[in-house]
Amino acid sequence: MRSLLVYVVDDDADVRNALVSLLESAGYPTQGFASAEFFLDAVAESIAALAGCVILDLRMPGLDGLALQRRLVEAGGTIPILFLTGHGELPDALVALRAGAVDFLLKPADGRLLLRRLAACWQEETARFQAWQLQEQVLCVLQRLTGREREILGFALQGIRNWAIAKILGLSLRTIEAHRSRLLLKLEAASVQDWQRCCEQGGLPTARLIELLASLRVST
């Protein structure tokens, strides 16, 4: 199941354990890995869905930090990466940052500084994660609608009134109103506009709702 986590990838057991202890004491769910290979084995099936943050050592036996970063990006991963290393040099930092790393800190990093950098990253990831959760919930609801209900919802999301929808679909106004009443029961909303507004406030814009409806029409 997808969840928010901080992943600490460092071959130095003392450093790794200290980081895990620091982050867990600050309230972050954390998991440590002794190598890039162990980390990849654990997340291989869900790289694109990873959420939270990766705190990554640069120099490690086998696959190093920059190589792991490339693997994650190539696999569609968007999880933020914060490099923490005792061997940092300017060229390495530039490569990491250009590839999307959110920061590059040298060991021994001040714990308060690390937590501040992580807090900013975590806030953005939390918002992104909550939007993903809402999208999954909305998708489940949309899948319960009939094809006609989805069609009517698509028009309603664009602000088209019932009488106009009836004309477009060649149906009576009463039929459109009946379909709309049933779909509102499934949406558990007083109106399409109320449901639309709740989705937007949760980070799911109308354009994305219409895309989800279109994807269901294609798949069915």
C-alpha positions in Angstrom: 0.0 0.0 0.0 1.3 3.4 -0.9 2.4 5.6 2.0 4.6 8.5 3.0 8.1 7.4 4.1 11.6 8.7 4.6 14.1 6.3 3.1 17.6 6.5 4.4 20.1 4.8 2.1 23.7 4.8 3.6 26.2 1.9 3.8 27.6 3.3 7.1 25.5 1.5 9.8 26.3 4.1 12.5 25.3 7.0 10.3 22.2 5.2 9.0 21.0 4.2 12.5 21.6 7.7 13.8 19.6 9.3 11.0 16.7 6.8 11.4 16.6 7.5 15.2 16.7 11.3 14.6 14.0 11.3 12.0 11.7 8.9 13.9 12.1 11.0 17.1 10.9 14.0 15.0 7.8 12.1 13.9 8.8 10.9 10.4 8.1 7.3 9.5 11.5 6.1 8.4 13.1 3.0 6.9 16.9 2.4 6.5 18.8 0.6 3.7 22.5 -0.5 3.8 22.9 -0.2 0.0 21.3 1.2 -3.2 20.7 -2.4 -4.3 18.8 -3.3 -1.2 16.6 -0.2 -1.6 15.9 -0.9 -5.3 15.0 -4.5 -4.5 12.5 -3.3 -1.9 10.8 -0.7 -4.1 11.2 -2.2 -7.6 7.5 -2.7 -8.1 6.5 0.8 -7.0 9.2 3.3 -7.9 6.8 5.7 -9.7 4.5 5.6 -6.7 7.1 6.3 -4.0 6.2 9.3 -1.8 8.1 11.0 1.0 11.8 11.6 0.7 15.1 9.7 0.0 18.1 10.7 2.1 20.9 9.3 0.1 24.6 8.8 0.6 26.8 9.7 -2.4 29.7 7.2 -2.1 28.7 3.6 -1.5 30.0 0.2 -2.7 28.3 -1.1 -5.8 25.7 1.3 -7.0 26.5 4.9 -5.8 24.1 7.6 -5.0 24.1 9.4 -8.3 23.6 6.1 -10.1 20.6 5.3 -7.9 19.2 8.8 -8.6 19.4 8.1 -12.3 17.7 4.7 -11.9 14.8 6.3 -10.0 14.3 9.0 -12.5 14.5 6.6 -15.5 11.8 4.5 -13.8 9.5 7.4 -13.4 10.2 8.2 -9.8 9.3 11.7 -8.6 10.2 11.2 -4.9 12.5 14.1 -3.7 16.1 13.1 -3.0 18.3 14.8 -0.4 22.0 13.9 -0.7 23.9 13.7 2.6 27.6 12.8 2.1 31.0 13.0 3.6 32.7 13.1 0.1 30.8 15.9 -1.6 32.5 17.9 -4.3 31.0 20.7 -6.4 30.8 18.7 -9.6 28.9 15.9 -7.8 26.5 18.5 -6.2 25.8 20.1 -9.6 25.1 16.7 -11.2 22.7 15.8 -8.4 20.9 19.1 -8.3 20.5 19.3 -12.1 19.0 15.8 -12.0 16.4 17.0 -9.5 17.8 16.6 -6.0 16.3 19.0 -3.5 19.5 19.5 -1.6 23.1 18.3 -1.2 24.4 18.5 2.4 27.8 17.5 3.8 28.4 15.2 6.7 28.3 15.8 9.6 25.1 17.7 8.9 23.6 19.7 11.7 20.5 17.8 12.8 18.3 20.9 13.0 19.4 22.0 9.4 18.5 18.5 8.1 15.1 18.6 9.8 14.4 22.0 8.4 15.2 20.9 4.8 13.2 17.7 5.3 10.2 19.6 6.7 9.9 21.8 3.6 10.2 18.8 1.3 7.7 16.8 3.5 5.1 19.5 3.3 5.1 19.5 -0.5 5.0 15.7 -0.6 2.1 15.5 1.9 0.0 17.8 -0.3 0.9 15.7 -3.4 0.1 12.5 -1.5 -3.2 13.7 -0.3 -4.1 14.8 -3.9 -3.2 11.2 -5.0 -5.4 9.7 -2.3 -8.3 11.9 -3.3 -7.8 10.9 -7.0 -8.0 7.2 -6.0 -11.2 7.8 -4.1 -12.8 9.8 -6.9 -11.8 7.1 -9.4 -13.6 4.5 -7.3 -16.7 6.6 -7.3 -16.6 7.3 -11.0 -16.2 3.6 -11.7 -19.6 3.0 -10.0 -21.4 5.4 -12.3 -23.1 4.1 -15.4 -21.9 5.2 -18.8 -24.8 7.6 -19.2 -24.1 9.1 -15.7 -20.5 9.7 -16.5 -21.5 11.4 -19.8 -23.9 13.7 -18.0 -21.3 14.4 -15.2 -18.8 15.4 -17.9 -21.1 17.9 -19.3 -22.1 19.2 -15.9 -18.5 19.7 -14.9 -18.2 22.1 -17.8 -21.1 24.1 -16.5 -23.6 22.9 -19.1 -27.2 23.0 -17.8 -29.7 20.1 -17.8 -31.8 21.4 -20.7 -28.7 21.8 -22.9 -27.4 18.3 -22.0 -30.9 16.9 -22.9 -30.7 18.6 -26.3 -27.1 17.4 -26.9 -28.0 13.8 -26.1 -31.4 13.8 -27.7 -33.1 12.9 -24.4 -35.9 14.5 -22.4 -35.2 16.9 -19.6 -36.9 14.6 -17.1 -34.6 11.7 -18.1 -31.5 13.9 -17.6 -32.8 15.0 -14.2 -33.4 11.4 -13.2 -29.9 10.4 -14.2 -28.4 13.4 -12.4 -30.3 12.6 -9.2 -28.9 9.1 -9.2 -25.3 10.2 -9.9 -25.5 12.7 -7.1 -26.5 10.0 -4.7 -23.4 8.0 -5.8 -21.2 11.1 -5.4 -22.7 11.7 -2.0 -23.1 15.4 -2.9 -25.9 18.0 -2.9 -24.8 19.2 -6.3 -22.2 18.6 -9.0 -20.8 22.1 -8.2 -20.4 21.2 -4.5 -18.6 18.0 -5.4 -16.4 19.8 -8.0 -15.5 22.4 -5.4 -14.5 19.8 -2.8 -12.3 18.1 -5.4 -10.6 21.3 -6.3 -9.9 22.2 -2.7 -8.3 18.8 -2.3 -5.9 19.4 -5.2 -7.9 17.7 -7.9 -8.8 20.3 -10.6 -11.8 20.1 -12.9 -9.5 19.4 -15.9 -8.2 16.3 -14.1 -11.7 15.1 -13.3 -12.6 15.3 -17.0 -9.4 13.4 -17.9 -10.4 10.6 -15.4 -13.9 10.4 -17.0 -12.4 10.2 -20.4 -10.0 7.4 -19.4 -12.9 5.4 -18.1 -14.8 5.8 -21.3 -11.7 4.5 -23.2 -11.1 1.6 -20.9 -14.8 0.5 -21.0 
